Amino acid sequence: MPIAREGWRELLLGTVVLAALAVVGALWFWPAVVPCVVVWLWLVSFFRDPRRLRTYAPGEFCSPADGTVTEVAELDHYDPLDGPAVRIGIFLSLFNVHINRSPCHGRVRSVEHRSGGFLDARHPDSSRLNESVTVVLDPADGLPGPVVVRQVAGLIARRIVCHGKVGDEWPIGHRFGMIKFGSRTELIIPRLPETEVRVSPGDRVRAGLSIIAAQPAGIPEGGVRPAEAVADGAGV
């Protein structure tokens, strides 16, 4: 199973600490080794980075995160979009893959980090009050825009990783970062009469695989745009 490059430091540190605890525990009471093994397996699972590949029809948005949809909200006004919008919030538990992926093909217009609190990511005020990174994309293929992806820290998450830089060109499904540990990821798109939201609160989604919304868009040559190679070369 591939491991996310963002998690190697924590995985190595955790391995050393858990191995030391297991050795000490084995000297006094060998069953004490079992919890250390269980925690280590969870740590490996948390930082897993599975390969993902699919094709997308014109105008489709893939989920930017693994997790459970907790919110589908219609906003009368959202500043980066300068108009009405739809916000889809996804909660990532400690057992989800935490890699974030681009919901569409586009160019990064801005990346903004905002300091804040660490409310539970399921709390209705977490989007407004928690530490976050907001990425604004100018979408390609005739999609209406801009499109916003927000990484929001949670109760346990204390570090947001975003590799995006202004001017970067992201294919749909491109890995751009992760949040450690437990978090919320949001997709905000313009709300048009033709906007189609394909998920509801309670639905489980997977980054790069689940189609969560669609917009009217120009049809590229060939009719269907395939998933494109990921820039980091670790698979898609």
Buried (B, 14 or more C-beta within 10 A) or exposed (E): EEBBBBBEEBBEEBEEEBEEBBEEBEEEEEEBBEEBEEBBEEBBEBBBBBEBEBEBEBBBBBBBBBBBBBBBBEBEEBEBBEBBBBBBBBBBBBEBBBBBBBBBBBBBBBBEEEEBEBBBBBBEEBBEBBBBBBBBBEBBBBBBBBBBBBBBBBBBBEEBBBBBEEEBEBBBBBBBBBBBBBBBBBBBBBBBEEBBBBBEEEBEBBBBBBBBBBBBBEEEEEEEBEBBEBBBEBEB
